Amino acid sequence: MRQKANSPQLTNTEIFFQILKDPDRKSIIRMIWEFFYLYFYYGEFPRQYFSRYLFKKTRTNLLDYYPWKFLYNLKHFFNEKELCEVLENKLYYDFFYRQFNLSLPKILMYNHRNLFVIGKKNFVISSSGEFRTILAEIIKKNSSASDSVIIKKTYWSYGGDKVFKVYLSQISADPSRIDELYEEVTKSGFLFQETIKQHPLLDKLNPSCVNTIRFDTYIDPEGKVEVISAYLRMSYRNCEVDNVSLGGCFVGIDMQTGRLKKEGFSNLIDLGVTILTKHPVTNIVFENLTIPFFEEAKALVMKAASYMPGIRLVGWDVAIGVYEPILIEGNSDYDNTGNDLSEGGYRTNAVFKKVLQEYNVLKKQKTAD
């Protein structure tokens, strides 16, 4: 099943001392001044001062980066709450977008508690032994694509939580863990999806998991869809998911060329003050590495966004398969702090400036009402 991050995380005290010892940090006096300046400017604790590495000497554009609370609240002005369920429930998402013939991961099975569905057939699984048998059957039937299956919680799961990867060999080799998975799965609803085979270039960069691109899109008041930004997510701990919260890292992508930018990032609690320039496991340098099918991936998320005009700010996860990009999922309530960091500050992004302009208008309208 899913490999969890196996390295100890840093405490706040350890992070604090790493910052103090960092040769690339600003002076103590300057850091204190900038910290309180941001505190009074935004009226909240400026966590972005640390998460965006604003203590580094090279970070001089403080106000180009936004605090988490600001970015979180902003999305609510653009997305109709009633429609968000289509994206946040992975089964609804598949049912909706499958009709448009978009490239999506294949669903092998899904369930609600003990009731399971394969194709047009539903049935009850009442024991972990039955579950192991069915799990082995669906993997074997899809063995031409992969010897494993990805299992995801159907609705409202974030950051790679409740995501498992099971290999056929594990079912017989470690039945107790599969029994634990059965207990977890039958508490709610899960999707059982094929394991995507990613493009060889991305597999070479990081083979431990499918490395996905996080795009975010904006639909303006006239209905025009634009891609705001993109970054590539990877594991750096041989983990089987690429989420930053589970031991992952990410690096921005140049929207015009599809090439990776120079610097990669992770959480301070994982890597401390270190900024990556190459993958920690494979040692492949990020800068100028060109993402295959990048233009096709941009077109894919723009098309997907256009089919859901009531959700105007969306974070899309896209895998780069061997022959084409594959739309994994869309998120209406996504964490866009990674976009902020990978762009060198959202305020520098031309499309996000349009988002801000409309946000100011919508906010004034709401206040007036």
Contacts in CASP RR format, 6 or more apart in sequence:
PFRMAT RR
TARGET T0000
AUTHOR 0000-0000-0000
METHOD contacts of the structure
MODEL  1
MRQKANSPQLTNTEIFFQILKDPDRKSIIRMIWEFFYLYFYYGEFPRQYF
SRYLFKKTRTNLLDYYPWKFLYNLKHFFNEKELCEVLENKLYYDFFYRQF
NLSLPKILMYNHRNLFVIGKKNFVISSSGEFRTILAEIIKKNSSASDSVI
IKKTYWSYGGDKVFKVYLSQISADPSRIDELYEEVTKSGFLFQETIKQHP
LLDKLNPSCVNTIRFDTYIDPEGKVEVISAYLRMSYRNCEVDNVSLGGCF
VGIDMQTGRLKKEGFSNLIDLGVTILTKHPVTNIVFENLTIPFFEEAKAL
VMKAASYMPGIRLVGWDVAIGVYEPILIEGNSDYDNTGNDLSEGGYRTNA
VFKKVLQEYNVLKKQKTAD
1 164 0 8 1.000
1 165 0 8 1.000
1 166 0 8 1.000
1 170 0 8 1.000
1 177 0 8 1.000
1 181 0 8 1.000
2 163 0 8 1.000
2 164 0 8 1.000
2 165 0 8 1.000
2 239 0 8 1.000
2 240 0 8 1.000
2 241 0 8 1.000
3 208 0 8 1.000
3 237 0 8 1.000
3 238 0 8 1.000
3 239 0 8 1.000
3 240 0 8 1.000
4 239 0 8 1.000
4 246 0 8 1.000
5 237 0 8 1.000
5 239 0 8 1.000
5 246 0 8 1.000
5 247 0 8 1.000
5 270 0 8 1.000
6 237 0 8 1.000
7 237 0 8 1.000
7 247 0 8 1.000
7 270 0 8 1.000
9 269 0 8 1.000
9 270 0 8 1.000
10 18 0 8 1.000
10 268 0 8 1.000
10 269 0 8 1.000
10 270 0 8 1.000
10 272 0 8 1.000
15 50 0 8 1.000
15 268 0 8 1.000
15 269 0 8 1.000
15 272 0 8 1.000
15 273 0 8 1.000
18 272 0 8 1.000
18 273 0 8 1.000
19 25 0 8 1.000
19 50 0 8 1.000
19 55 0 8 1.000
19 273 0 8 1.000
20 28 0 8 1.000
22 55 0 8 1.000
22 56 0 8 1.000
22 273 0 8 1.000
24 56 0 8 1.000
24 57 0 8 1.000
24 58 0 8 1.000
24 273 0 8 1.000
25 31 0 8 1.000
25 55 0 8 1.000
25 56 0 8 1.000
25 57 0 8 1.000
25 273 0 8 1.000
26 34 0 8 1.000
26 55 0 8 1.000
26 56 0 8 1.000
26 57 0 8 1.000
31 55 0 8 1.000
34 49 0 8 1.000
34 54 0 8 1.000
34 62 0 8 1.000
35 46 0 8 1.000
35 49 0 8 1.000
37 62 0 8 1.000
38 46 0 8 1.000
38 48 0 8 1.000
38 49 0 8 1.000
38 54 0 8 1.000
38 62 0 8 1.000
38 67 0 8 1.000
39 45 0 8 1.000
39 46 0 8 1.000
41 63 0 8 1.000
42 67 0 8 1.000
42 70 0 8 1.000
44 67 0 8 1.000
44 69 0 8 1.000
46 67 0 8 1.000
47 67 0 8 1.000
47 68 0 8 1.000
48 54 0 8 1.000
48 65 0 8 1.000
48 66 0 8 1.000
48 67 0 8 1.000
48 68 0 8 1.000
48 337 0 8 1.000
48 340 0 8 1.000
49 55 0 8 1.000
49 62 0 8 1.000
50 268 0 8 1.000
51 68 0 8 1.000
51 267 0 8 1.000
51 268 0 8 1.000
51 337 0 8 1.000
51 341 0 8 1.000
52 59 0 8 1.000
52 65 0 8 1.000
52 340 0 8 1.000
52 341 0 8 1.000
52 344 0 8 1.000
52 345 0 8 1.000
53 59 0 8 1.000
53 265 0 8 1.000
53 273 0 8 1.000
53 275 0 8 1.000
53 341 0 8 1.000
54 62 0 8 1.000
54 65 0 8 1.000
56 273 0 8 1.000
56 275 0 8 1.000
61 344 0 8 1.000
61 345 0 8 1.000
61 347 0 8 1.000
61 348 0 8 1.000
63 347 0 8 1.000
64 344 0 8 1.000
64 345 0 8 1.000
64 346 0 8 1.000
64 347 0 8 1.000
64 348 0 8 1.000
65 340 0 8 1.000
65 341 0 8 1.000
65 344 0 8 1.000
65 345 0 8 1.000
65 346 0 8 1.000
65 347 0 8 1.000
66 340 0 8 1.000
66 345 0 8 1.000
66 346 0 8 1.000
66 347 0 8 1.000
68 335 0 8 1.000
68 337 0 8 1.000
71 336 0 8 1.000
71 337 0 8 1.000
71 340 0 8 1.000
71 346 0 8 1.000
72 335 0 8 1.000
74 313 0 8 1.000
74 355 0 8 1.000
74 359 0 8 1.000
75 313 0 8 1.000
75 332 0 8 1.000
75 333 0 8 1.000
75 334 0 8 1.000
75 336 0 8 1.000
77 359 0 8 1.000
77 362 0 8 1.000
77 363 0 8 1.000
77 366 0 8 1.000
78 218 0 8 1.000
78 311 0 8 1.000
78 312 0 8 1.000
78 313 0 8 1.000
78 355 0 8 1.000
78 358 0 8 1.000
78 359 0 8 1.000
78 362 0 8 1.000
79 310 0 8 1.000
79 311 0 8 1.000
79 312 0 8 1.000
79 313 0 8 1.000
79 314 0 8 1.000
79 332 0 8 1.000
79 333 0 8 1.000
80 310 0 8 1.000
80 311 0 8 1.000
83 308 0 8 1.000
83 310 0 8 1.000
83 311 0 8 1.000
83 332 0 8 1.000
84 311 0 8 1.000
84 332 0 8 1.000
84 333 0 8 1.000
85 92 0 8 1.000
85 155 0 8 1.000
86 92 0 8 1.000
86 93 0 8 1.000
86 96 0 8 1.000
86 308 0 8 1.000
86 311 0 8 1.000
87 93 0 8 1.000
87 308 0 8 1.000
87 311 0 8 1.000
87 314 0 8 1.000
87 329 0 8 1.000
87 330 0 8 1.000
87 331 0 8 1.000
87 332 0 8 1.000
88 155 0 8 1.000
88 156 0 8 1.000
88 331 0 8 1.000
88 332 0 8 1.000
88 333 0 8 1.000
89 154 0 8 1.000
89 155 0 8 1.000
89 156 0 8 1.000
90 152 0 8 1.000
90 153 0 8 1.000
90 154 0 8 1.000
90 155 0 8 1.000
90 191 0 8 1.000
90 329 0 8 1.000
91 110 0 8 1.000
91 154 0 8 1.000
91 155 0 8 1.000
91 191 0 8 1.000
93 329 0 8 1.000
93 330 0 8 1.000
94 104 0 8 1.000
94 107 0 8 1.000
94 191 0 8 1.000
96 307 0 8 1.000
96 308 0 8 1.000
97 104 0 8 1.000
97 304 0 8 1.000
97 307 0 8 1.000
97 327 0 8 1.000
98 104 0 8 1.000
100 303 0 8 1.000
100 304 0 8 1.000
100 307 0 8 1.000
102 300 0 8 1.000
102 303 0 8 1.000
102 304 0 8 1.000
102 327 0 8 1.000
103 300 0 8 1.000
103 324 0 8 1.000
103 325 0 8 1.000
103 326 0 8 1.000
103 327 0 8 1.000
104 326 0 8 1.000
104 327 0 8 1.000
104 328 0 8 1.000
105 150 0 8 1.000
105 193 0 8 1.000
105 194 0 8 1.000
105 196 0 8 1.000
105 319 0 8 1.000
105 326 0 8 1.000
105 328 0 8 1.000
106 142 0 8 1.000
106 145 0 8 1.000
106 193 0 8 1.000
106 194 0 8 1.000
107 191 0 8 1.000
107 192 0 8 1.000
107 193 0 8 1.000
108 118 0 8 1.000
108 138 0 8 1.000
108 141 0 8 1.000
108 142 0 8 1.000
108 149 0 8 1.000
108 192 0 8 1.000
108 193 0 8 1.000
108 194 0 8 1.000
109 116 0 8 1.000
109 117 0 8 1.000
109 118 0 8 1.000
109 134 0 8 1.000
109 138 0 8 1.000
109 191 0 8 1.000
109 192 0 8 1.000
110 116 0 8 1.000
110 117 0 8 1.000
110 154 0 8 1.000
110 189 0 8 1.000
110 190 0 8 1.000
110 191 0 8 1.000
110 192 0 8 1.000
111 117 0 8 1.000
111 125 0 8 1.000
111 185 0 8 1.000
111 186 0 8 1.000
111 189 0 8 1.000
111 190 0 8 1.000
111 192 0 8 1.000
112 188 0 8 1.000
112 189 0 8 1.000
113 186 0 8 1.000
113 187 0 8 1.000
113 188 0 8 1.000
113 189 0 8 1.000
114 124 0 8 1.000
114 125 0 8 1.000
114 126 0 8 1.000
114 186 0 8 1.000
115 122 0 8 1.000
115 123 0 8 1.000
115 124 0 8 1.000
116 122 0 8 1.000
116 123 0 8 1.000
116 124 0 8 1.000
116 125 0 8 1.000
116 134 0 8 1.000
118 134 0 8 1.000
118 138 0 8 1.000
125 131 0 8 1.000
125 134 0 8 1.000
125 182 0 8 1.000
125 186 0 8 1.000
128 175 0 8 1.000
128 178 0 8 1.000
128 179 0 8 1.000
128 182 0 8 1.000
128 183 0 8 1.000
129 179 0 8 1.000
129 182 0 8 1.000
131 178 0 8 1.000
131 179 0 8 1.000
131 181 0 8 1.000
131 182 0 8 1.000
131 185 0 8 1.000
132 171 0 8 1.000
132 175 0 8 1.000
132 178 0 8 1.000
132 179 0 8 1.000
132 182 0 8 1.000
135 149 0 8 1.000
135 166 0 8 1.000
135 171 0 8 1.000
135 178 0 8 1.000
135 192 0 8 1.000
136 168 0 8 1.000
136 171 0 8 1.000
136 172 0 8 1.000
138 149 0 8 1.000
138 192 0 8 1.000
139 146 0 8 1.000
139 147 0 8 1.000
139 148 0 8 1.000
139 149 0 8 1.000
139 166 0 8 1.000
139 168 0 8 1.000
139 171 0 8 1.000
140 168 0 8 1.000
142 149 0 8 1.000
142 194 0 8 1.000
143 168 0 8 1.000
145 194 0 8 1.000
145 195 0 8 1.000
145 197 0 8 1.000
146 194 0 8 1.000
146 195 0 8 1.000
146 197 0 8 1.000
147 167 0 8 1.000
147 168 0 8 1.000
147 169 0 8 1.000
148 165 0 8 1.000
148 166 0 8 1.000
148 167 0 8 1.000
148 168 0 8 1.000
148 195 0 8 1.000
149 165 0 8 1.000
149 166 0 8 1.000
149 192 0 8 1.000
149 193 0 8 1.000
149 194 0 8 1.000
149 195 0 8 1.000
150 163 0 8 1.000
150 164 0 8 1.000
150 165 0 8 1.000
150 192 0 8 1.000
150 193 0 8 1.000
150 194 0 8 1.000
150 195 0 8 1.000
151 163 0 8 1.000
151 164 0 8 1.000
151 165 0 8 1.000
151 166 0 8 1.000
151 181 0 8 1.000
151 185 0 8 1.000
151 190 0 8 1.000
151 191 0 8 1.000
151 192 0 8 1.000
151 193 0 8 1.000
152 162 0 8 1.000
152 163 0 8 1.000
152 164 0 8 1.000
152 190 0 8 1.000
152 191 0 8 1.000
152 193 0 8 1.000
153 161 0 8 1.000
153 162 0 8 1.000
153 163 0 8 1.000
153 188 0 8 1.000
153 189 0 8 1.000
153 190 0 8 1.000
154 188 0 8 1.000
154 189 0 8 1.000
154 190 0 8 1.000
154 191 0 8 1.000
155 189 0 8 1.000
157 163 0 8 1.000
158 335 0 8 1.000
159 243 0 8 1.000
159 244 0 8 1.000
159 245 0 8 1.000
159 246 0 8 1.000
160 241 0 8 1.000
160 243 0 8 1.000
160 245 0 8 1.000
160 246 0 8 1.000
162 184 0 8 1.000
162 190 0 8 1.000
163 241 0 8 1.000
164 181 0 8 1.000
165 195 0 8 1.000
165 240 0 8 1.000
165 241 0 8 1.000
166 178 0 8 1.000
166 181 0 8 1.000
170 177 0 8 1.000
170 178 0 8 1.000
171 178 0 8 1.000
195 210 0 8 1.000
196 210 0 8 1.000
196 319 0 8 1.000
196 321 0 8 1.000
196 326 0 8 1.000
196 328 0 8 1.000
197 321 0 8 1.000
197 322 0 8 1.000
198 210 0 8 1.000
198 211 0 8 1.000
198 319 0 8 1.000
198 320 0 8 1.000
198 321 0 8 1.000
198 322 0 8 1.000
199 292 0 8 1.000
199 293 0 8 1.000
199 320 0 8 1.000
199 321 0 8 1.000
199 322 0 8 1.000
200 322 0 8 1.000
201 289 0 8 1.000
201 291 0 8 1.000
201 292 0 8 1.000
202 210 0 8 1.000
202 211 0 8 1.000
202 291 0 8 1.000
202 292 0 8 1.000
202 320 0 8 1.000
202 321 0 8 1.000
204 282 0 8 1.000
204 284 0 8 1.000
205 211 0 8 1.000
205 234 0 8 1.000
205 279 0 8 1.000
205 282 0 8 1.000
205 284 0 8 1.000
205 289 0 8 1.000
206 234 0 8 1.000
206 235 0 8 1.000
206 236 0 8 1.000
206 242 0 8 1.000
206 279 0 8 1.000
206 281 0 8 1.000
206 282 0 8 1.000
207 282 0 8 1.000
208 235 0 8 1.000
208 237 0 8 1.000
208 238 0 8 1.000
208 239 0 8 1.000
208 240 0 8 1.000
208 281 0 8 1.000
209 234 0 8 1.000
209 235 0 8 1.000
209 239 0 8 1.000
209 240 0 8 1.000
209 241 0 8 1.000
209 242 0 8 1.000
210 242 0 8 1.000
210 319 0 8 1.000
211 232 0 8 1.000
211 233 0 8 1.000
211 234 0 8 1.000
211 235 0 8 1.000
211 242 0 8 1.000
211 319 0 8 1.000
211 320 0 8 1.000
212 232 0 8 1.000
212 233 0 8 1.000
212 242 0 8 1.000
212 317 0 8 1.000
212 318 0 8 1.000
212 319 0 8 1.000
212 328 0 8 1.000
213 230 0 8 1.000
213 231 0 8 1.000
213 232 0 8 1.000
213 233 0 8 1.000
213 253 0 8 1.000
213 291 0 8 1.000
213 297 0 8 1.000
213 317 0 8 1.000
213 318 0 8 1.000
213 319 0 8 1.000
213 320 0 8 1.000
214 230 0 8 1.000
214 231 0 8 1.000
214 233 0 8 1.000
214 250 0 8 1.000
214 315 0 8 1.000
214 316 0 8 1.000
214 317 0 8 1.000
214 334 0 8 1.000
214 338 0 8 1.000
214 339 0 8 1.000
215 227 0 8 1.000
215 228 0 8 1.000
215 229 0 8 1.000
215 230 0 8 1.000
215 297 0 8 1.000
215 298 0 8 1.000
215 301 0 8 1.000
215 315 0 8 1.000
215 316 0 8 1.000
215 318 0 8 1.000
216 227 0 8 1.000
216 228 0 8 1.000
216 229 0 8 1.000
216 230 0 8 1.000
216 313 0 8 1.000
216 314 0 8 1.000
216 315 0 8 1.000
216 316 0 8 1.000
216 334 0 8 1.000
216 336 0 8 1.000
216 339 0 8 1.000
217 225 0 8 1.000
217 226 0 8 1.000
217 227 0 8 1.000
217 228 0 8 1.000
217 301 0 8 1.000
217 302 0 8 1.000
217 305 0 8 1.000
217 313 0 8 1.000
217 314 0 8 1.000
217 315 0 8 1.000
217 316 0 8 1.000
218 225 0 8 1.000
218 226 0 8 1.000
218 228 0 8 1.000
218 312 0 8 1.000
218 313 0 8 1.000
218 351 0 8 1.000
218 352 0 8 1.000
218 354 0 8 1.000
218 355 0 8 1.000
219 225 0 8 1.000
219 226 0 8 1.000
219 305 0 8 1.000
219 306 0 8 1.000
219 309 0 8 1.000
219 310 0 8 1.000
219 312 0 8 1.000
220 226 0 8 1.000
220 354 0 8 1.000
220 358 0 8 1.000
221 358 0 8 1.000
223 309 0 8 1.000
225 302 0 8 1.000
225 305 0 8 1.000
225 306 0 8 1.000
226 302 0 8 1.000
226 351 0 8 1.000
226 354 0 8 1.000
227 255 0 8 1.000
227 298 0 8 1.000
227 301 0 8 1.000
227 302 0 8 1.000
227 351 0 8 1.000
228 339 0 8 1.000
228 349 0 8 1.000
228 351 0 8 1.000
228 352 0 8 1.000
228 355 0 8 1.000
229 252 0 8 1.000
229 255 0 8 1.000
229 339 0 8 1.000
229 342 0 8 1.000
229 343 0 8 1.000
229 346 0 8 1.000
229 349 0 8 1.000
229 351 0 8 1.000
229 352 0 8 1.000
230 252 0 8 1.000
230 253 0 8 1.000
230 255 0 8 1.000
230 298 0 8 1.000
231 250 0 8 1.000
231 251 0 8 1.000
231 252 0 8 1.000
231 253 0 8 1.000
231 338 0 8 1.000
231 339 0 8 1.000
231 342 0 8 1.000
232 250 0 8 1.000
232 251 0 8 1.000
232 252 0 8 1.000
232 253 0 8 1.000
232 260 0 8 1.000
232 291 0 8 1.000
233 242 0 8 1.000
233 243 0 8 1.000
233 244 0 8 1.000
233 248 0 8 1.000
233 249 0 8 1.000
233 250 0 8 1.000
234 242 0 8 1.000
234 248 0 8 1.000
234 249 0 8 1.000
234 250 0 8 1.000
234 251 0 8 1.000
234 279 0 8 1.000
235 241 0 8 1.000
235 242 0 8 1.000
235 246 0 8 1.000
235 247 0 8 1.000
235 248 0 8 1.000
235 249 0 8 1.000
236 247 0 8 1.000
236 248 0 8 1.000
236 249 0 8 1.000
236 266 0 8 1.000
236 276 0 8 1.000
236 279 0 8 1.000
236 280 0 8 1.000
236 281 0 8 1.000
237 247 0 8 1.000
237 248 0 8 1.000
237 281 0 8 1.000
238 281 0 8 1.000
239 246 0 8 1.000
239 247 0 8 1.000
239 248 0 8 1.000
242 248 0 8 1.000
244 250 0 8 1.000
244 266 0 8 1.000
244 267 0 8 1.000
244 338 0 8 1.000
245 267 0 8 1.000
247 266 0 8 1.000
247 267 0 8 1.000
247 270 0 8 1.000
248 266 0 8 1.000
248 270 0 8 1.000
249 264 0 8 1.000
249 265 0 8 1.000
249 266 0 8 1.000
249 271 0 8 1.000
249 276 0 8 1.000
249 279 0 8 1.000
249 280 0 8 1.000
250 264 0 8 1.000
250 265 0 8 1.000
250 266 0 8 1.000
250 338 0 8 1.000
250 342 0 8 1.000
251 260 0 8 1.000
251 261 0 8 1.000
251 263 0 8 1.000
251 264 0 8 1.000
251 265 0 8 1.000
251 276 0 8 1.000
251 286 0 8 1.000
251 342 0 8 1.000
252 260 0 8 1.000
252 261 0 8 1.000
252 264 0 8 1.000
252 342 0 8 1.000
252 343 0 8 1.000
253 259 0 8 1.000
253 260 0 8 1.000
253 261 0 8 1.000
253 291 0 8 1.000
253 294 0 8 1.000
253 342 0 8 1.000
254 260 0 8 1.000
254 261 0 8 1.000
255 298 0 8 1.000
257 290 0 8 1.000
258 290 0 8 1.000
258 291 0 8 1.000
258 294 0 8 1.000
258 295 0 8 1.000
259 287 0 8 1.000
259 288 0 8 1.000
259 289 0 8 1.000
259 290 0 8 1.000
259 291 0 8 1.000
260 286 0 8 1.000
260 287 0 8 1.000
260 288 0 8 1.000
260 289 0 8 1.000
260 290 0 8 1.000
260 291 0 8 1.000
261 286 0 8 1.000
261 287 0 8 1.000
261 342 0 8 1.000
262 277 0 8 1.000
262 286 0 8 1.000
262 287 0 8 1.000
263 275 0 8 1.000
263 276 0 8 1.000
263 277 0 8 1.000
263 286 0 8 1.000
264 275 0 8 1.000
264 276 0 8 1.000
264 277 0 8 1.000
264 286 0 8 1.000
264 342 0 8 1.000
265 275 0 8 1.000
265 276 0 8 1.000
265 338 0 8 1.000
265 341 0 8 1.000
265 342 0 8 1.000
266 274 0 8 1.000
266 276 0 8 1.000
276 286 0 8 1.000
277 285 0 8 1.000
277 286 0 8 1.000
277 287 0 8 1.000
278 284 0 8 1.000
278 285 0 8 1.000
278 286 0 8 1.000
279 286 0 8 1.000
291 297 0 8 1.000
291 320 0 8 1.000
292 320 0 8 1.000
293 320 0 8 1.000
293 321 0 8 1.000
293 324 0 8 1.000
293 325 0 8 1.000
296 324 0 8 1.000
296 325 0 8 1.000
297 318 0 8 1.000
297 320 0 8 1.000
297 325 0 8 1.000
300 318 0 8 1.000
300 325 0 8 1.000
300 327 0 8 1.000
301 314 0 8 1.000
301 316 0 8 1.000
301 318 0 8 1.000
301 327 0 8 1.000
304 316 0 8 1.000
304 327 0 8 1.000
304 330 0 8 1.000
305 311 0 8 1.000
305 314 0 8 1.000
305 316 0 8 1.000
308 314 0 8 1.000
311 332 0 8 1.000
313 332 0 8 1.000
313 355 0 8 1.000
314 330 0 8 1.000
314 331 0 8 1.000
314 332 0 8 1.000
314 334 0 8 1.000
315 330 0 8 1.000
315 331 0 8 1.000
315 332 0 8 1.000
315 334 0 8 1.000
315 336 0 8 1.000
316 327 0 8 1.000
316 328 0 8 1.000
316 329 0 8 1.000
316 330 0 8 1.000
316 331 0 8 1.000
317 327 0 8 1.000
317 328 0 8 1.000
317 329 0 8 1.000
317 330 0 8 1.000
317 331 0 8 1.000
318 325 0 8 1.000
318 326 0 8 1.000
318 327 0 8 1.000
318 328 0 8 1.000
319 325 0 8 1.000
319 326 0 8 1.000
319 328 0 8 1.000
320 326 0 8 1.000
336 346 0 8 1.000
339 346 0 8 1.000
340 346 0 8 1.000
343 349 0 8 1.000
343 352 0 8 1.000
346 352 0 8 1.000
347 353 0 8 1.000
347 356 0 8 1.000
END
